[in-house]
Amino acid sequence: MNLEYLDEFIHLAHSLSFRNTAEHFYVSRSVISRHLAALEESLGAILLERGARGVQLTEAGAVFLQEAQAMLRSWDLAQAHVRAAANASDELVRIGYLRNGARPFLVRFVKRMTHDHPEVHLSLLCMGYHEARQAMEEHSIDIMLGINVERSLSRNYRSTPIYEDRFVVACSRTNPLARLDEVMFDDLRDQKVLVPDSYIAAGLGPQARELIDDETLAECEGLYENMDQLYLTIQTEECAAFVSNLNASMFASSLKILPIKDMDTTFTISAYYHDSFTGIACELCRQSLEECKLALAQEAPETFCW
């Protein structure tokens, strides 16, 4: 089993687009097709079907998607364990973070931990919301940085509120929306709109579901797995996308960033700690998260609400 093929299949299963997957991995569509065929031959099952309705995941493909994601998580963790074992004094902390979580905060946290606590080794895993929840239940990660979507999160896990963010709309500077300083919901109806699954899952904007069909939502899953690919798509295609306000600040020079005037798009990112994650490493991570939260709130008081 080739791990590279697994990675390609996961992206293809989410995007349901051979073109999008080929562009993501910088190969031709025929290469993706050959790798998929090799997987199907190895498994003895058809994973994807191509027909009049486009690419569809088969029942066997849906089962294998879950298994492939679990295998790659196991491989990532195995590598982290081996690296930590190379230095017996290191302690490994496995952190799953949402793909649309604010990168500026994560970068600051990693730098602080690396500088102040080099004996704590961080294994960072970028995940979708449902994937992160499953990883917590499987004890595959120690900390989840994610949206408080379900009450069971707060009931089942200890948590630290980190920051409050909001979704804004990003579009290219040639998009007609770029003439505006802010948008209303109705301004988006004539646009192809990209929406992250965590936004839909959080129930933050039931209106937003009106803007997107199932095919585009499937495409979004693949795009939001790779933020660089997402922002490249926004720049090169006539579309608008819901993006984290904090992440959007990194692309403000090349895109038009528009607040949404008549929708409440705020959400809270918290750190959730698995019950089995205790001790000095847990306390050091918690302290660093709190320190980073306070530091960024002082630097950008209008953005951070805590």
N, C-alpha and C positions, 0 to 999 in steps of 0.2 A: 504494500500500500504506500503510495507516494504522498507525503504530507502536502506537497505543493498542489497536487490534484484536489485534495480535500479543501484547501483554502479557496481554490478556484470554484469548486462546486458550491461551497457555502455562499460565495458572492453571487454566483449564477442563480442559485435557488431563491435568494432574496430579491435580486433585480429582475429575474426572468428575462434577461436581455444578454444575448451573446455579444452584441456590440459593446454594451456597457462593461461587461466583464473583461473582454479583450482589451479595451482601453485602460481599464483599471490595472491590469497586470502587464501592460505594454507588450502584448503579443497579438497575433492575428486571430480572427475568429476560428479559422481552421485548426489552430493549435488547441483552443478551448474545446472544440468539438472532438478532437482526437483524444484529449485527456478524459473527457466525459465518457467517450466510448470505452476507453480502457477501464474506467471505474465500473461501468455497467457490465462489462465482460467479466471482471473480477468478482463482482457481486452476484452475477447471474440474474439481474433485474433491470428493468427500464426505470430510470430515475426522473427523466424529463421527457415530455411529449411535445412535439411541434405540430401545430395544426392551424386551422383557419382563425382560431381565437388567440393565436400566438403561442408562446412557450408556457406550458403548464407543468407543475410539479405532480408526479404520480403519488399514489398512496405509499409505494415503496420509497419514493424519493423523500417524502415528508418524514418517514421514519429514519431514513439514513441521514437527513439533515440534522436531526437531534443527536444522532450518534457521532456524526462528524464533528459537530461543535464540541461535544464532550471529549472526543479524542484529542482535538487541538488544545483544549483547556488542559488536559492531562499532560500533553507534551510540553506546553509552556511552563506548567508547574514543575515537571520533572527537571527541566533545564534550570529553573530557579533553585530547586532543592540541591542539585549537583553543585551549582555555583556557591551556594551557602555552605555546603558540606566541605568545600575546598578550604574554607576558613572556619574552623570549628567554633570560633568565638562569635561568629555572626548569628543573628537571629532573623529569620525570614518572616516578613509580613506581606501577605497577598492582598492586593487592593484591586477591586473591580470598579471601574468608573464609567459613567455614561458617555457615549460618543459625542453628545451635544452638551456635555458639562463644560464649564468655563476653563479653557486651557490656561489663562493667566494665573488662576488660583492654583491649579495642579502643578504648574511649573514652580511656583513659589514654594509650595509645600515640599516638593521633591528636593529642591535646592537646600531648604532649611534642614530637612532630615539628613541629607548627605553631608552637609557641613557640620551640623551639631551632633549627629548621632551616627557616625559611619559604621558602628557595630550593628546597626539595624539595616538589613538588606530589604529593599522594596521590590516586589514583583508586581508590575502594573499590567492590568488586563483591561483593554477597551471593550465594552460590551453594550448590547442593547438592554433595555430595562428588564424585559422578561428573562433574558439570559442571565443577568446579574442576580435576579431573585432566585433563579434555579441554582446558581452557584452558591448562594448563601445557604439554601436548604441542603445542598450536598456537602457543605463544609469545604467547598473548593476555594473560597476566599475568606479572609478574616474581616475585611472592611469593605463596605459598599458605599460609594459616593453616588447618591442618586436622589431622584425626586420622591417626595413622600406622597405616593399615589394611593396606597392602600393603608387603612388604619392598622392592619395587621403588622405592618412594618414597625410602627412605634410600639405595639403591644409585645411583639416577639423579640425585638432587639433593642439594646441600649443605643442611644443616638446623641449626636451633637449637631445642632443646626449650624450650617456653615455660611451660607449667603442666600440672599433672595435675588433672583434674576427675572428677566422677562423676555418673551419672544418679541422680536421686531421683524420687519420685512426687509429683505435684501434683494436688490435687483441691479442689473447692469445700468450704467449711466446713459445708455442709449434707449432704455426702456421708457415708454411714455410716463410711467409712474415716477421716474426720476425728476420730473418737473415739480413734484410735490415735496413738501417738507414733512408731511405726515399723511397717513392713509386712513380711510374709513373702510369698513368691511365691504361695502358695495363696490369700492374701487377695485377689489380683487376678483370680482366675479368674471371679468372678461380675460383674466390671466390664467396661464398654466401655473398652478401653485404647488409647491413642494412643502410637505409637512412631516416633521419627525414623528416616529411611532410613539415616542414618550409623551409627546404633546396630546396625541389622540388618547393614549392610555390614561393620562392624568385627568382626562375629562375637563381640561382647562378651557377648551374652546369647542363646544359641540357645534357651533356655527362653522368652524373650520372644516368639519367633515363634509359640509355641503359643497366645498370648493374642490374636492378631490374624488376621483373615481377609483375603483379597486385597482385598475391597471397602473395608474400613476402612483398609488400608495405602495404597490409592490416595487415600483422603480425607486421610490423614496428610500425604502429599506436598504437598498444597495448603496445609494448615494450618501446617506447619512452615516454609513459605516466608514467613509473616508472623507473627512472634511475638506481636504484639498480638492478632491474630485467634485464635491458638492459646489464649492465656490468657483471652480473652473466652469462647471455647467451653468451656474448663474451668470457668469461673465460672457459665455459664448452662445447661450440659447435665450430665447425670449420667454423667460419665466421669472417668477418671484418665489422666494422661499422664506419660511419661518426659521429664524436663526436666533441663537442666544445673543442677547445684547452684549454680553461680555466678550463672547467669541467674535462678534461682528466688528468690534473695535479694532481687531487685528487686520481687517480687510477694508477699513473705511476709506483708504486712499484709492481703491480700485472699484468699489461698489457704492451705490446709494443705499443708505440705511435709513429706514422710515419707521417711526413709532406708529402703532396702531391705536387710533384715537378712541374708538368706540367698542373695544374688546378688552377684557381683563386677561392679560397674558402672563401674569406673574406666576412664578413657581419657586419653591424652596428646595435647595440642595442641602442634604444632611449627610453626615457620616453615620452609618449603621455598623455596629460592632457585633460580630458573632459571639454568642454566649461563651463559647469555648476559648475565645480570644481574651486573655487576661494577662496580668503580669506587667513587667517593666516596659516591654515593647509596646503594649497597648497604651500605657500611660504616656509614653514619649510621643506616640503618634497623636493621641488626643491633645496633648499640650501644644504640639506643633500646629495642628489644625486650628486651635483656638488663637494662637499667635498670628498665624497667617490671616485669619479672618479679621482680626483687629487691625493688622497692618494695612491690609487692602481697604478696609472701611475708612481708615484715616486718609489714604491716598485718593480715594474716589467716593466721598460720602454721598454723592447724588446717585451713584450706581449701586453701592452696597447698602442694604437697608438694615443691617444688624448693628 
